[in-house]
Amino acid sequence: MPIVPSSEDVNVFHTNSDKDSSTQALHHTLGIKPTQASPGNHTHNGVDSPFIKFSDIEGGWMNVDGGEPWTIYAPIPALDGGGI
């Protein structure tokens, strides 16, 4: 039968975790910093997540790291500028 750690031991494990230490960390808090995970309700308004400008969009792809076009990260299937 496996040993079940106490709640105190579990708290110590989490206190000493790799939380937000890098993008490769196993544990992340929610937030806007580069090593944090984005919450599901983020809006890219510059407050709850990085601001996205239309100039960041190249040929239907978003250049999220500010690098060259071949470093594009994710496709955007459709973009509706609405009343802009």
Secondary structure, 3 states (H helix, E strand, C coil): CCCCCCHHHHHHHHHCCCCCCCCCCCCCCECCCCCCECCCCCCCCCCCCCCCCHHHEECCEECCCCCCHHHCCEECCCCCCCCC
